Structures are given as structure tokens and as C-alpha cells.
Amino acid sequence: MTGPHGFAYERLGDHAVAITHRGRAAATLRGGRAGKFLVEVESGDAQLVMARWTGAYKLGNERAAKDHPRNRRRNPSRG
């Protein structure tokens, strides 16, 4: 499985950061959150950090979750 890709960020003039994914707006961070993001993105894997901050981060348990009894479709023919 490959890591996240297609993310980019841009510093805005009003001390904010705009994060895009494949050219579309994914998040805008302002104030203290923007500062924390910039520190983290410059010290680690930028693509992974942006995926996590935008909520587009897959945890790897999606395949197992579809088989969980709570997520299975119920058969309407069974009462």
C-alpha cells in the first residue's frame, strides 16, 4: 500500500495555511493550528502530515471493518 500523495499547502497572507488535495481545497488552518501544522509538516513526511490534518488518513483497518457484524447488510428476506 502506498502512502498518501497529491497534497499541497500554501501559506496565506493572514497567517493561515490552505491545504489542497489534487487541486481541490481540503482544509484551511488559521492561528495557532496553522503554526503547529507548519512545524509538523516541515519536520516530517509532508504528505502524511497533510493527510492526517485533513482527515484523509486511512488507518488500515477498513478491510476488517467491513466484515464486522455491525457493518454487514441485513438480509431483508430474513425476519
C-alpha positions as CSV (number, residue, x, y, z in Angstrom):
1,M,0.0,0.0,0.0
2,T,1.4,3.4,-1.0
3,G,1.4,6.4,1.2
4,P,-0.8,9.5,0.7
5,H,0.0,11.7,-2.2
6,G,-1.5,14.7,-4.1
7,F,-1.4,17.1,-1.2
8,A,0.0,20.6,-1.3
9,Y,-0.1,23.5,1.1
10,E,0.2,27.3,0.7
11,R,0.9,29.9,3.3
12,L,-1.6,32.7,3.1
13,G,-1.0,36.3,3.9
14,D,-3.3,36.4,7.0
15,H,-1.2,33.8,9.0
16,A,-3.3,30.9,7.6
17,V,-2.4,27.8,5.7
18,A,-4.5,26.3,2.8
19,I,-4.2,22.6,2.2
20,T,-5.3,21.2,-1.1
21,H,-5.6,17.6,-2.4
22,R,-5.3,17.1,-6.1
23,G,-6.1,20.8,-6.7
24,R,-9.2,21.0,-4.5
25,A,-9.4,22.7,-1.2
26,A,-9.2,20.2,1.7
27,A,-8.7,22.4,4.7
28,T,-7.8,25.9,5.9
29,L,-5.9,26.3,9.1
30,R,-5.6,29.6,11.0
31,G,-3.9,31.0,14.0
32,G,-2.2,28.5,16.4
33,R,-3.3,25.5,14.4
34,A,-1.6,26.8,11.3
35,G,1.6,27.3,13.3
36,K,1.5,23.8,14.7
37,F,0.9,22.4,11.3
38,L,3.8,24.3,9.8
39,V,6.2,23.0,12.5
40,E,5.0,19.4,12.0
41,V,4.9,19.5,8.1
42,E,8.5,20.8,7.9
43,S,9.9,18.2,10.3
44,G,8.2,15.0,9.0
45,D,6.7,13.4,5.9
46,A,4.7,16.3,4.5
47,Q,2.2,14.1,2.6
48,L,1.4,12.0,5.6
49,V,1.1,15.1,7.9
50,M,-1.3,16.8,5.4
51,A,-3.4,13.7,5.1
52,R,-3.7,13.4,8.9
53,W,-4.6,17.1,9.3
54,T,-7.3,17.0,6.7
55,G,-8.8,13.8,7.9
56,A,-8.0,11.9,4.7
57,Y,-5.8,9.4,6.6
58,K,-6.6,5.7,6.3
59,L,-5.8,3.7,9.3
60,G,-5.5,0.3,7.5
61,N,-8.5,-1.3,9.3
62,E,-11.1,-0.5,6.6
63,R,-11.0,-4.1,5.2
64,A,-11.5,-5.7,8.6
65,A,-14.3,-3.2,9.5
66,K,-16.5,-4.2,6.5
67,D,-16.7,-7.7,7.9
68,H,-17.8,-6.6,11.4
69,P,-21.3,-7.7,12.2
70,R,-22.4,-4.1,12.8
71,N,-21.4,-3.2,9.2
72,R,-22.9,-6.2,7.3
73,R,-26.0,-5.6,5.4
74,R,-29.0,-7.4,6.8
75,N,-30.9,-9.8,4.6
76,P,-34.4,-8.4,4.1
77,S,-35.8,-11.9,3.5
78,R,-34.8,-13.0,7.0
79,G,-37.2,-11.7,9.7
